[in-house]
Every structure is written in C-alpha cells, then in structure tokens.
Amino acid sequence: MKEKNSLPLIMIHDVEYVYSNGTVALKKVSLNINKGEFIAIMGQNGAGKTTLIRTINGLIRPTKGEIFLEGENIDSKTIATLSKKVGIIFQNPTHQLFSNTVEDEIKFSLKNLNLDREEIQIKVDKVLKEFNLEKYRKRSPLNLSGGESKKIAIASIIC
C-alpha cells in the first residue's frame, strides 16, 4: 500500500447510494481529490451532488463502495470525527447560519469540540481577523450580504 502522504486526500471508489424509496442517487461513482485541489461538483437538479457530499462527510453511508479520507476508510468514523475534516457550505449559506451574532456562529462549531472558553476565543479572534470579519463580530449573520455570509460559513468550518 502507498504511504499515507502519497494517497489522495479523498478517495471515492465505486460508491452507490439508493434511498429507502428505491431512488438510485449515486451509481458507481469514483473520484480522487488530492491535497490542495479545489473542485466543483456540478450537475442538474437530482443528479446526486448533495448525496455525494453527504456520503463524504458521513451524514449518510453509501449503499455500496468505499470512501477514504487521508487513506483511512470512513466507514468506522463518526460524524463528529469527520466533521473536523470535512465541511459543507450550502449554495445559500443563510440556510446554515442560525446564531444571533457572527461571533456566536463561529463559536458554535468550536463548542461542539469541547474546547475551553479561552481556546475558543483565541480561535474565534484569529479567524475573524483572517477573514476580515472583525467589524461584523456583534452583528447578526443573517443581516449581512451574500458574500459576507459565505465568508462566515467558511470561517465557521475552518476554525
């Protein structure tokens, strides 16, 4: 077997997914994503884009096939473990923003990691600065522009 560092970051091999009503959403999907690559998953409505992403981050398990993250099969990984490595930004980020302030939105994912308050605040301050969002710290994320909302969604995943 190849060394962990020479493997693709994400390897999807012959993944299939069939919903409980019998709808085939994915059929023999194979894909390698290397570290540092940016990809776009595009297709018509109902083509399986969201289903594919949900299999990668563990929200649903493939009916058939295998998915590897950093060389390890994700079958045995919990959603909590996978969410530390794989995040989703929806087309409309306001669908995933729910906190009263930008700061609280970014804190939410960190609180789920059971970090102490001081460590959370350090990470929040850092990501707000990196994304040039400091001036929005106490504002509602739902009252910002689409571009700023996307930055907040990305910042909350990255921190």
C-alpha positions in Angstrom: 0.0 0.0 0.0 1.2 3.6 -0.7 2.3 5.9 2.0 -0.4 8.0 3.6 1.1 11.2 2.2 1.1 10.0 -1.4 -2.5 8.9 -1.4 -5.3 11.3 -2.5 -6.8 13.3 0.4 -10.2 11.8 -0.5 -10.7 8.6 -2.5 -14.2 7.5 -3.6 -14.4 4.1 -5.1 -17.5 2.7 -6.8 -19.8 4.4 -4.4 -23.5 3.8 -4.8 -26.4 5.2 -2.8 -30.1 4.1 -3.0 -32.7 5.9 -1.0 -35.2 3.9 1.1 -37.9 4.6 -1.6 -35.7 2.9 -4.2 -34.4 6.0 -5.9 -30.9 5.5 -7.1 -28.9 8.7 -6.3 -25.4 7.5 -7.0 -24.2 4.7 -9.2 -20.5 3.6 -9.3 -19.1 7.0 -8.5 -15.3 7.0 -8.3 -13.2 10.2 -7.7 -9.9 11.1 -6.2 -9.3 14.5 -4.7 -5.7 15.5 -3.9 -4.5 17.8 -1.2 -4.6 21.4 -2.3 -7.1 20.8 -5.1 -10.2 22.8 -5.5 -13.1 21.0 -7.3 -16.6 21.9 -8.3 -19.3 19.2 -8.2 -21.8 20.3 -10.8 -24.9 18.8 -12.4 -28.6 19.0 -12.9 -31.1 19.0 -10.0 -31.4 15.5 -8.7 -28.1 14.4 -10.2 -26.7 13.3 -6.8 -24.4 16.2 -5.9 -25.7 16.7 -2.4 -26.0 12.9 -1.8 -22.3 12.5 -2.8 -21.2 15.3 -0.4 -23.3 13.8 2.4 -21.6 10.4 1.9 -18.2 12.1 2.1 -18.9 13.8 5.4 -20.7 10.8 6.9 -24.2 12.1 7.1 -25.3 9.1 5.1 -23.4 5.9 4.4 -23.0 4.5 0.9 -25.1 1.6 -0.1 -22.1 0.2 -1.8 -18.5 1.2 -2.4 -15.8 2.8 -0.2 -14.7 6.3 0.8 -11.3 7.0 2.2 -10.2 10.2 3.9 -6.4 10.6 4.3 -6.0 6.9 3.5 -8.5 5.7 6.1 -11.9 4.2 5.3 -14.6 6.5 6.7 -16.9 3.5 7.5 -15.7 3.4 11.1 -15.6 7.1 11.6 -18.3 9.1 13.5 -19.9 12.1 12.0 -18.2 14.2 14.8 -14.8 12.9 13.7 -15.5 13.5 10.0 -16.9 17.0 10.6 -13.5 18.1 11.9 -12.1 17.3 8.4 -15.0 17.7 6.0 -17.3 20.7 5.9 -20.2 21.7 3.7 -21.1 25.2 2.5 -24.6 25.4 1.1 -25.3 27.3 -2.1 -27.3 29.7 0.1 -25.2 30.0 3.2 -28.0 31.7 5.2 -29.6 28.3 5.3 -26.9 27.1 7.7 -26.4 30.3 9.7 -28.6 30.5 12.9 -26.7 32.3 15.7 -27.5 35.8 16.9 -24.1 37.1 16.1 -21.2 36.4 13.8 -19.0 35.6 16.8 -21.5 33.1 18.2 -21.8 31.5 14.8 -18.1 30.8 14.7 -18.0 29.7 18.3 -20.8 27.1 17.8 -18.6 24.6 15.9 -15.8 25.0 18.4 -18.1 24.4 21.4 -19.0 21.1 19.8 -15.3 20.1 20.0 -15.3 20.6 23.8 -12.6 23.2 23.8 -12.2 25.5 26.8 -13.5 29.1 26.6 -10.1 30.7 26.3 -9.0 28.4 23.4 -12.4 29.1 21.7 -12.0 32.8 22.0 -8.4 32.7 20.6 -9.6 30.7 17.6 -12.6 33.0 17.0 -10.4 36.1 17.2 -7.9 34.6 14.8 -10.5 33.5 12.2 -12.4 36.8 12.4 -9.1 38.6 11.6 -8.1 36.2 8.8 -11.4 36.6 7.1 -11.6 40.4 7.7 -14.9 39.9 9.6 -13.9 41.7 12.9 -16.2 44.6 12.2 -19.2 42.2 12.0 -18.4 40.3 15.3 -21.6 41.5 17.1 -23.8 41.7 14.1 -26.4 39.2 13.0 -25.0 36.9 10.3 -28.5 36.9 8.7 -28.3 40.7 8.0 -25.1 40.7 6.0 -24.5 40.4 2.3 -24.4 37.1 0.5 -20.6 37.4 0.1 -20.1 38.1 3.8 -22.5 35.2 4.7 -20.4 32.9 2.7 -17.2 34.1 4.4 -18.9 33.5 7.8 -19.9 29.9 6.8 -16.4 29.1 5.6 -14.8 30.7 8.7 -17.0 28.6 11.0 -15.9 25.4 9.3 -12.2 26.3 9.0 -11.7 27.4 12.6 
